[in-house]
Amino acid sequence: MSKEQKPSEDLKPCPFCGSRVFQFGYRFYPEADSRWKNGTIVKCLGCRVDGPEYLHPSSMPKEDAEKAAEKLWNERSYEEPMLF
């Protein structure tokens, strides 16, 4: 996992804790049968929840994969945090 902190202005608050402090996470799947061997996620640093993983080929530029992970993080059917 990367420790690169993401400015929160591009991302919606965490739906679980409301935090606006995030980092990107990167995964590599060497045993994958297809060309989709890398994964990029947004991780909330408030409650440590991971957003949906964006799977992509290893040849994809890091910035493009991060933009796609941001888009997945921001897609949701509700706007208010689900505080428990």
C-alpha positions in Angstrom: 0.0 0.0 0.0 1.2 3.5 -0.8 1.3 6.2 1.8 0.6 9.0 -0.7 -2.1 11.2 0.8 -4.8 12.4 -1.6 -6.1 16.0 -1.3 -9.8 15.6 -0.4 -11.3 18.2 -2.7 -11.6 15.6 -5.5 -13.3 13.0 -3.4 -16.6 12.8 -1.5 -16.4 12.3 2.3 -16.1 8.7 3.5 -19.7 7.2 3.6 -18.9 5.5 6.9 -17.1 8.0 9.1 -17.3 11.3 7.1 -13.5 11.8 6.9 -12.0 13.7 4.1 -8.5 12.3 4.5 -7.5 9.6 2.0 -4.6 7.7 0.4 -4.3 5.5 -2.7 -3.6 1.8 -2.3 -2.0 -0.3 -5.0 -2.2 -4.0 -5.4 -0.5 -6.4 -7.8 -1.8 -9.8 -8.7 1.1 -11.8 -10.2 -1.0 -15.0 -10.5 -3.8 -13.4 -12.5 -4.8 -15.2 -15.6 -5.7 -12.1 -17.6 -4.0 -8.8 -18.3 -5.9 -7.1 -15.4 -3.0 -7.6 -13.0 -3.0 -4.3 -11.0 -5.6 -2.8 -8.7 -5.9 0.7 -7.4 -8.2 1.8 -4.5 -9.0 4.8 -2.4 -8.6 4.2 1.4 -10.1 6.4 4.1 -7.6 7.2 6.7 -10.3 8.0 9.2 -11.8 4.5 9.5 -9.4 2.6 7.1 -12.2 1.4 4.8 -11.3 0.6 1.2 -13.3 1.9 -1.7 -14.1 -0.3 -4.7 -11.0 -1.7 -6.4 -10.3 -0.5 -10.0 -8.6 -3.4 -11.9 -6.3 -2.4 -14.8 -3.4 -3.6 -16.9 0.0 -2.9 -15.6 0.7 -0.7 -18.6 -1.9 1.9 -17.5 -0.3 5.1 -16.2 -0.7 5.5 -12.4 -2.5 8.9 -12.8 -5.2 7.3 -15.0 -5.7 4.4 -12.6 -6.0 6.9 -9.7 -8.6 8.9 -11.6 -10.6 5.8 -12.2 -10.4 4.8 -8.5 -11.6 8.3 -7.6 -14.6 7.9 -9.8 -15.5 4.6 -8.2 -15.1 6.1 -4.8 -17.4 9.0 -5.7 -20.2 6.8 -7.2 -22.8 6.2 -4.5 -26.6 6.4 -4.2 -26.6 8.5 -1.0 -24.7 11.6 0.1 -24.8 11.6 3.9 -22.3 9.5 5.9 -23.7 6.3 7.4 -22.6 7.1 11.0 -23.2 4.2 13.3 
